[in-house]
Amino acid sequence: MILPWRWREVYCAYTMKHKERLFETLEKAGIRYDYSVTGSTDPGKVREGFSGLSFHHAAQLRVFVRPADYEEALYLVRKAVREAEETE
């Protein structure tokens, strides 16, 4: 369970394309994290209910870390996203 006084948000986006890279980065650093996905990740529902919206943008991904790890995690997440976008 994500309780506001136990977790701080380090990433929020409407794309799933960086998800694995973010999780791998945090795991390598030994940072505990939790995440939530809201919206639809089912391509069938996206086609039916979200006309004109691509599958990768139909759900919201939020990643949370412990307050003690917030600064380091924020730096690592931003770096990982920047590197992923540069390689695309």
Secondary structure by P-SEA (a helix, b strand, c coil): cccccccccccccccccaaaaaaaaaaaacccccccccccccaaaaacccccccccccbbbbbbbcccaaaaaaaaaaaaaaaaaaac
